[in-house]
Amino acid sequence: MNIQRIDVTGTVGVEHRVLRDVAAMDDAAAAWRALDARAADPLTYFQSYDWCRRWIAVYGDDDCRPEIHTLWQGGRLVAVWPLMLSGSALKRLEPLGTPHCQYANLLVDPALGHGAAQRFLTALADGGHDLALVESVPEGSALATLFSATAPLSGRGNVSSMLDLSAFASAEAYMKSFNKAQRHSRNRKRALLSRHGDLSFEVLFPGDEGFADVVGTFLNHKRGWLRETGRRGHAIAYPQFDRFLTALPGDREALSGACFFVLKAGDRLAAGELGFLHHGHYYAFLGAFDGALHEASPGRAQIDMTVGWLIDRGVKTYDLLGHQSDYKKNRSNREIGLETYALPVSLTGMAYAGLWTARLRPRLQQIYRSLPYQIRRISQFIQSCWLFVVIA
């Protein structure tokens, strides 16, 4: 078990430990889950033990190792900041689970003072890495507070789109919130979709029959759509992504963890969405639909049904996550800003953060995404080319 203990001078009763292998993670599992329950922070699913442990089980290796900073007070875990050390020529500290992690954050006991958590930043300055690069930090979050004295990287901001479900008393009220033209369009599309068979909607949790099968089917749909539109889908292209997703736990009764919303037309899988429930917050992590049914907009029908199901069970937020688009704007009524922070330790890390992360990479991404989709599709045949691999 690899646990580094760091002296926390001046903070009485607080011990700083860094967990560096799965044995150390497992040893802290019960305390980690208990802290998660006490913190009850809706924006910390990607810092939960269940997410972090299963991600490392699939993707952890000699070039990607856990570096989980924790604080203990009186023998009780009071803060967890899950990071990982990756890279060889340039050693980076990143949020554990990158690039699948959607929000960088930290779990903090509400009773812990802000000064104690600041010790995390002090410890990073002495780490065996060139750069700590922390992307997608939500405004107002515990981690944003930790970085309050640090300027975010210019040009690396993002926005997360959300639908506040507390505005709707029921699924019926949600549907009535659309204007006449919107309701007519939805009814017309559903009638078109129903020509392929009676529509049915179900929610599957891990352990339910068919859960793994539908996840695999819709990942294939998603990958097909990415190829057709010339998009990279870097995170989805990770090997064993299917295995990782189907290994995540979920609980129907507790309304927590992974779940999958499925819309069928007859026996045909028309659209689906994999998401995560966490303290009354729902993350719409991955959606896909049968491309042959695109004229009937099965994805839109599935989202409406998903939102209705969530409202009727008291879930407060439908989170469309970052990288804003017209589709997300039309579905949301609230936004949260996301920032990127870089803490270079070496000259190499400083150059990487200032030149590549803050300037060149955003510009190359912008150029790539502005290309006609036909040209982007051609790039799928040259994926080994450095340019397209790095900027996606």
C-alpha positions, 0 to 999 in steps of 0.5 A: 500500500503506497501512502505518503504522509505529508507534514501539515505544520500549523494546522492542528490535528490535520494529517495530509496523506497522498494515496498512490495505489488501488490498495490505498484507495480501497483502504479509504473506501468507507471513509471516502463514501462517508465523506461524500454523503456528508458533503452532499455536493451535487457536482462531485460525482467524478470525485466519488470513490465508485467513479475513481476506483473503477476508472483506475481499474481499467486505465491505470498503469505505469504511465497513469497512476493515482495521486489522491490528496486527502486530509484526515482530522482526528482519524476521519477523512475530511477532504479528497482531491482525486488527481493522477500523474500521467506522461513521461517526457512531461509529467502532468497532474490532472483530475483523475479520470481525464478525459472522461471526467467532466468536472474537476472538484474536491470533496470537502467536509462542511466542517473543515475550514478553508485554510486547511484545504489550502495545504493541498496547493502547498503540497503540489509545489513539491510534487514530482511533476512538471505541471498540475493542469486542472480543467473544467473547474465549476464556478462556486465549487469547493475547488474554485474556492481553493483556486481563488487566489490563482488566475485561470488560464485565458482562453480556456474557459467553458460553460456547462448548460443545465435545466433546473427541474425544480421549476416544474411540479411534474412531468406534465407541467414540463411538457406544458411549458412548451409553446404551441409550435413546439408541442406540435413539432414534438407530436408530429415527430413522435407520430413519425417515430411510432410508424416503426412500432409502439413507443416504449420507455424504460430506465435500466440500472446496473444489474438489470437484464440487458443493461450492458447490451444497450450500453454497447449498442448505443456506443456503436450508434455514437461512434457511427455518428461521430464517423459520419460527421467527422468528429473525433470523439477522443474520449469515446475512442478509449479502449475498453470504454464499454467495459468501464461504463458497464462496471460503474454501479448504480442504485434505483432505490437510492437514485444514485450512480449510473443509469440508462434511459432507453426509448424503443420503437417496437423492438427497435432501440431508437435512442438512449442516454447513459447518465449519473445520479448524484445528490439530486443532480443528473449528469447527461453523460452520453446520448445516442440514437439510431441514425436511420431514424434521424428524421423522427428525432428519437433523441429529442423524444427520449430526452423529454421522457428522461426529464419527465422521469427525473422530475417525477422522482424529485431530481433537481437538475438535468445537466447537459455538461460543458461545451455549449451548443445551440442544442444545449442552449435550447434545452437549458435555463441555467449556466455554470462557468468552467475554468482551467488552472495551471500550476507549473513546477518546472520550466517545461511545465511553464512552457506547456501551460503558457504556449501549448495549453493556453494558446496553440491548442485552443487555436488548433481546435478552433481551426479543426472544428471550423472545417467542413465535415467532409474534410473532418471525415477524411481525417478519420483515415489518418488518425495516427497523424499527430495533429488530429490526435492531439487537438481532438 
